[in-house]
Amino acid sequence: MNNTSKRFTSTLMGIMTAFLFPFEMAQADPGNEMGCISRQQGSMKFVRSEQLDRETILEAAKTQRLQGAKTIDPCLTGQVKHVPASVYAKMAERYPDKYQPLEDLASMATSSGKSAGSAGTAAKHKAPQYRYNNIAEATPPDILVFAPTSLKNDDKVYGTAYTEFFDGPPFFTSFAAVFEDGAVTMLQNSKGFSVNSANARGTLGGGVVTDSENLFTQAALFYDNKIHLIPRLPGEISSQVILLNDRGVAMIFSLDENFNFELALYKNGQLIPLDFGPNVQSPFFLGMNNKGIISGTTFIDGVGYRGFRHDPRENQTTMLEPLPTEPDAWAMGINNRGDVLGYSFVFGGIERIGVWNAKGKFKAHFVEGTPEFPTISNNIAFNDNNLIVISQVSNPPSERRRIYLVPKPGVRLNLDDFLSDVPSGHDPYYVSAINNRGSMIGLTVTPENDIYDFILKRIGQGHH
């Protein structure tokens, strides 16, 4: 793991109001990216995704757990994604007592690690399976920035559009927006809304800013061309919808005046505090499927990291154990068939990527971190068909910025071999979501440190 990442471990202590999904803006300044804001009572700091590797997340989770946090930063779960660096820089100038200065992106640049002339280069023209689409190219001039956050099965991509930036409060104007049929469109009557999640019905979950100086928000839903605010919990000063399923159940992340975090479900107009039981403290990597089953990761003193599955209907929590060959397990998400994706791993060593079934039995689909496959990854996602995508590879250097697909147990494919229409230097390196068609959204960083959001659209069966 790089030293830059480690420097920020001690600062990841509060609510992260946005996970980094950088993309291109009109100017080559701090505005060309998005990021997390690490919030403490005395200070706030901008954190980029390059700093959120496995070591950083582990140490940050441990720090917050020792401080008694009821849950871990949404930034670390990847569920909130929307603060422009340019806005943060202006806030740091205006409120230097609250916001730490924005660090120079150039000091953190890393090489792509792509190997020219690999065996996959010829194959990608023989059987292209994915077409690369730069979402920035579909953004109209009246939208300065579109931040994608949610990919649906019909390949619609929902997110937040920024149309204005100011030197002082409110600092920006935002709208809910959708990328569809090659174009980004703002949604009527959504001014002020920021999108974290979306469901198949087109309902969006997120929040609206209620305090521009501190970037406090109130959880809200957007549907029927209207913003619907969700009532605050007692003592709450900030909240957001971080998850939303197709039945309209929303998960709320709430912050009170003492900077304590709490999770709740919003269902049928009622707020229901979540309690995962005594074994689950400070959960992170939260997921929720259409049945309302929740997955996540926690740390148990004297035991290690464990995944869990929680059924709110029966208030029952099941711990998800690693295989006997590894000490730790992370649960990274749950799909609609009830499988939970995750790692059974040795920190800095072997990583078994696989799924726990409804009975809590883990089946490895691919093993990395071995002499034969030395890959160390930091992000995995899957769909309802258990098609797994591996990204954010940190080691070895020759594999950095490489993405792999695992279509079935024991088979790993280099995504490069199935890509077409990728501009030179735009190799994807991070995938945030994959839908049931196999399409994906994520980001790429060029050798010049220009940052772009993309959608990789599935265009054929290929070799799968």
TIZA-546921 format. One record per residue (C-alpha): residue in one letter; x, y, z. Coordinates in pm, whole numbers, padded with zeros to 5 digits, always signed. Example, Ala and Ser with C-alpha at 12.3 -4.5 7.8 and 13.67 -1.06 7.14 Angstrom:
A+01230-00450+00780 S+01367-00106+00714 
This chain:
M+00000+00000+00000 N+00130+00348-00073 N+00248+00588+00195 T+00011+00860+00075 S-00281+00638+00170 K-00144+00571+00517 R-00102+00942+00597 F-00478+00989+00593 T-00574+00698+00816 S-00590+00906+01131 T-00817+01164+00971 L-01090+00924+00858 M-01291+00966+01176 G-01630+01109+01098 I-01903+01102+00844 M-01765+01093+00490 T-02020+01289+00294 A-01908+01162-00045 F-01710+00871-00194 L-01466+00966-00468 F-01577+00903-00823 P-01366+01161-01010 F-01454+01287-01352 E-01366+01559-01595 M-01478+01917-01545 A-01435+02211-01776 Q-01114+02329-01609 A-00795+02143-01524 D-00794+02257-01160 P-00923+02095-00838 G-01267+02092-01001 N-01184+01789-01217 E-01268+01539-00944 M-01512+01441-00672 G-01428+01323-00324 C-01508+01233+00033 I-01512+01484+00314 S-01376+01332+00634 R-01568+01503+00913 Q-01452+01555+01270 Q-01585+01799+01523 G-01285+02025+01483 S-01175+01978+01123 M-01275+01843+00781 K-01053+01702+00508 F-01093+01604+00142 V-01003+01240+00071 R-00954+01082-00272 S-01027+00723-00370 E-00658+00657-00431 Q-00621+00689-00053 L-00889+00430+00026 D-00704+00103-00017 R-00754-00203+00203 E-00502-00092+00469 T-00655+00254+00502 I-01006+00116+00534 L-00900-00140+00796 E-00721+00118+01008 A-00997+00377+00974 A-01262+00124+01074 K-01055+00025+01376 T-01008+00389+01480 Q-01378+00466+01459 R-01475+00144+01636 L-01246+00229+01929 Q-01414+00568+01947 G-01749+00398+01991 A-01896+00476+01649 K-02225+00294+01587 T-02146+00270+01217 I-01856+00356+00986 D-01829+00639+00733 P-02051+00603+00425 C-01741+00695+00225 L-01588+00361+00318 T-01898+00179+00200 G-01904+00365-00132 Q-02261+00481-00085 V-02226+00859-00098 K-02037+01016-00382 H-02083+01384-00443 V-01866+01675-00333 P-01662+01847-00609 A-01302+01919-00519 S-01343+02271-00659 V-01623+02335-00408 Y-01414+02192-00126 A-01122+02418-00221 K-01345+02727-00205 M-01485+02619+00131 A-01132+02565+00264 E-01042+02920+00159 R-01354+03068+00318 Y-01354+02860+00638 P-00988+02772+00707 D-01069+02696+01071 K-01302+02413+00962 Y-01159+02278+00635 Q-00802+02162+00584 P-00636+02269+00256 L-00690+02058-00055 E-00383+01850-00136 D-00238+01866-00486 L-00361+01579-00702 A-00036+01566-00899 S+00156+01459-00588 M-00053+01143-00576 A-00032+01033-00938 T+00027+00663-01002 S+00112+00484-01324 S-00151+00278-01498 G+00052-00043-01489 K-00093-00150-01824 S+00143-00357-02034 A+00155-00258-02400 G+00130-00537-02655 S-00026-00788-02416 A-00188-01102-02549 G-00528-00943-02496 T-00467-00661-02743 A-00539-00871-03051 A-00826-01054-02885 K-01027-00742-02811 H-01081-00680-03182 K-01181-01039-03253 A-01458-01066-02995 P-01551-00726-02847 Q-01795-00769-02564 Y-01801-00424-02403 R-01815-00079-02560 Y-01656+00209-02372 N-01869+00526-02336 N-01722+00842-02186 I-02016+00992-01995 A-01860+01339-01997 E-01900+01349-02374 A-02277+01309-02328 T-02307+01599-02083 P-02470+01915-02228 P-02305+02258-02184 D-02549+02371-01913 I-02424+02089-01688 L-02072+02158-01566 V-02038+01819-01398 F-02240+01497-01390 A-02154+01260-01103 P-02289+00908-01174 T-02394+00710-00866 S-02639+00433-00964 L-02656+00193-01261 K-02987+00017-01334 N-03058-00299-01535 D-03185-00098-01833 D-02842+00077-01846 K-02983+00406-01712 V-02729+00583-01493 Y-02859+00818-01224 G-02651+01080-01051 T-02606+01445-00956 A-02567+01728-01207 Y-02390+02049-01105 T-02486+02358-01303 E-02325+02643-01106 F-02032+02694-00871 F-01999+02994-00640 D-01719+03143-00430 G-01947+03156-00125 P-02262+02991+00011 P-02440+02792-00127 F-02121+02707-00326 F-02307+02502-00592 T-02639+02430-00759 S-02729+02065-00804 F-03003+01863-00974 A-03089+01496-01003 A-03001+01372-01352 V-03000+01060-01567 F-02773+00931-01844 E-02991+00751-02099 D-02964+00683-02473 G-02631+00861-02493 A-02738+01185-02323 V-02744+01334-01971 T-03075+01501-01875 M-03162+01693-01560 L-03486+01592-01387 Q-03755+01856-01344 N-03814+02005-00997 S-03504+01836-00849 K-03303+02152-00780 G-03094+02113-00465 F-03108+01733-00462 S-02797+01512-00455 V-02831+01146-00557 N-02677+00851-00371 S-02903+00567-00485 A-03186+00482-00724 N-03430+00197-00769 A-03591+00032-01070 R-03902+00249-01035 G-03698+00565-01086 T-03720+00677-00723 L-03397+00843-00613 G-03248+00853-00265 G-03005+01112-00134 G-03036+01444+00043 V-03053+01820+00027 V-02805+02062+00185 T-02946+02239+00490 D-02625+02408+00611 S-02383+02523+00339 E-02104+02613+00578 N-02088+02266+00737 L-02236+02070+00445 F-02506+01925+00668 T-02788+01756+00475 Q-03136+01614+00527 A-03229+01274+00387 A-03479+01287+00103 L-03640+01089-00178 F-03718+01219-00526 Y-04019+01079-00711 D-04325+01208-00898 N-04115+01513-00996 K-04091+01624-00633 I-03839+01621-00347 H-03981+01446-00037 L-03788+01526+00283 I-03756+01245+00538 P-03821+01352+00900 R-03512+01385+01114 L-03434+01148+01401 P-03426+01304+01750 G-03115+01521+01788 E-03014+01480+01423 I-02816+01753+01248 S-02738+01572+00920 S-02867+01268+00731 Q-02870+01104+00390 V-03033+00810+00214 I-02746+00573+00142 L-02938+00269+00011 L-03275+00226-00160 N-03433-00095-00286 D-03698-00153-00553 R-03973-00180-00291 G-03900+00172-00173 V-03727+00085+00155 A-03450+00336+00227 M-03154+00311+00462 I-03074+00639+00638 F-02737+00744+00774 S-02786+00999+01054 L-02548+01224+01251 D-02647+01386+01582 E-02520+01700+01753 N-02254+01498+01939 F-02124+01354+01608 N-02261+01008+01683 F-02373+00806+01380 E-02691+00601+01356 L-02861+00387+01090 A-03234+00358+01034 L-03477+00219+00778 Y-03746+00442+00627 K-04046+00233+00525 N-04410+00330+00468 G-04348+00672+00617 Q-04191+00534+00936 L-03831+00557+01062 I-03709+00236+01229 P-03364+00245+01401 L-03145-00049+01301 D-02991-00280+01558 F-02776-00564+01425 G-02719-00719+01767 P-02425-00736+02010 N-02179-00896+01767 V-02206-00619+01506 Q-02046-00296+01613 S-01950-00011+01376 P-02065-00184+01054 F-01945-00081+00709 F-01973-00197+00343 L-02351-00201+00389 G-02579-00348+00123 M-02953-00418+00097 N-03151-00626-00152 N-03512-00607-00268 K-03629-00837+00014 G-03482-00590+00263 I-03202-00826+00370 I-02895-00627+00477 S-02530-00728+00452 G-02220-00566+00593 T-01885-00606+00765 T-01784-00564+01128 F-01492-00627+01362 I-01520-00854+01667 D-01261-00817+01942 G-01045-01126+01974 V-01194-01273+01656 G-01125-01040+01363 Y-01326-00903+01069 R-01649-01080+00985 G-01930-01036+00737 F-02292-01045+00846 R-02643-01080+00706 H-02937-00917+00885 D-03307-00985+00829 P-03504-00686+00970 R-03833-00877+00936 E-03722-01125+01202 N-03455-00903+01361 Q-03209-01188+01305 T-02838-01147+01230 T-02620-01425+01088 M-02241-01395+01102 L-02054-01481+00781 E-01731-01660+00860 P-01411-01690+00654 L-01287-02029+00548 P-01072-02209+00810 T-00763-02123+00602 E-00801-01744+00657 P-00854-01529+00968 D-01073-01250+00828 A-01379-01196+00609 W-01532-00890+00443 A-01886-00886+00307 M-01901-00635+00020 G-02263-00654-00101 I-02579-00861-00137 N-02778-00942-00451 N-03145-01020-00504 R-03097-01395-00492 G-02967-01351-00137 D-02600-01426-00202 V-02343-01208-00025 L-02021-01120-00207 G-01697-01095-00016 Y-01341-01190+00068 S-01203-01464+00293 F-00849-01334+00329 V-00515-01292+00500 F-00425-00925+00522 G-00160-00855+00257 G-00173-01217+00140 I-00417-01471+00003 E-00763-01342-00097 R-01045-01585-00172 I-01320-01400-00360 G-01659-01567-00342 V-02013-01569-00206 W-02196-01681+00106 N-02530-01848+00029 A-02848-01799+00231 K-02727-02059+00483 G-02401-01872+00542 K-02176-02116+00355 F-01887-01953+00167 K-01787-02073-00179 A-01468-01934-00332 H-01497-01832-00698 F-01137-01720-00745 V-00821-01716-00534 E-00567-01433-00566 G-00269-01317-00363 T-00085-01639-00453 P+00244-01691-00640 E+00045-01794-00949 F-00204-01504-00921 P-00035-01235-00705 T-00319-00984-00747 I-00420-00782-00440 S-00751-00604-00504 N-00949-00351-00302 N-01292-00356-00465 I-01533-00621-00593 A-01892-00601-00718 F-02142-00850-00860 N-02491-00883-01006 D-02788-01115-00955 N-02622-01370-01185 N-02312-01378-00962 L-02093-01226-01235 I-01809-01077-01030 V-01587-00784-01130 I-01254-00719-00953 S-01101-00370-00962 Q-00883-00118-00777 V-00583-00350-00789 S-00296-00223-00573 N-00039-00499-00623 P+00164-00616-00805 P+00264-00296-00993 S+00228-00472-01330 E-00145-00523-01262 R-00241-00182-01124 R-00542-00029-01302 R-00633-00372-01437 I-00990-00509-01411 Y-01090-00875-01405 L-01420-01060-01457 V-01507-01385-01281 P-01803-01533-01478 K-01796-01865-01290 P-01586-02033-01021 G-01226-02088-01125 V-01240-01860-01431 R-01086-01513-01436 L-01082-01296-01750 N-00888-00978-01820 L-01144-00712-01915 D-00895-00565-02165 D-00960-00865-02388 F-01328-00774-02425 L-01315-00397-02464 S-01364-00190-02777 D-01359+00182-02861 V-01136+00277-02565 P-00939+00597-02638 S-00566+00573-02589 G-00474+00616-02224 H-00834+00579-02101 D-00802+00226-01964 P-01068+00172-01693 Y-00932+00089-01349 Y-01228+00111-01108 V-01579-00036-01137 S-01841+00079-00889 A-02139-00127-01012 I-02236-00403-01256 N-02595-00468-01364 N-02771-00787-01469 R-02687-00724-01835 G-02320-00718-01738 S-02281-00345-01811 M-02059-00152-01569 I-01992+00202-01450 G-01667+00329-01306 L-01379+00559-01373 T-01045+00593-01543 V-00745+00819-01492 T-00532+00904-01794 P-00151+00934-01778 E-00208+01314-01773 N-00428+01272-01461 D-00747+01363-01645 I-01031+01174-01479 Y-01340+01038-01654 D-01654+00847-01564 F-01752+00572-01805 I-02017+00313-01875 L-01906-00012-02032 K-02207-00142-02223 R-02239-00513-02285 I-02268-00564-02662 G-02232-00940-02704 Q-02177-01273-02538 G-01811-01309-02637 H-01640-01598-02466 H-01863-01601-02157 
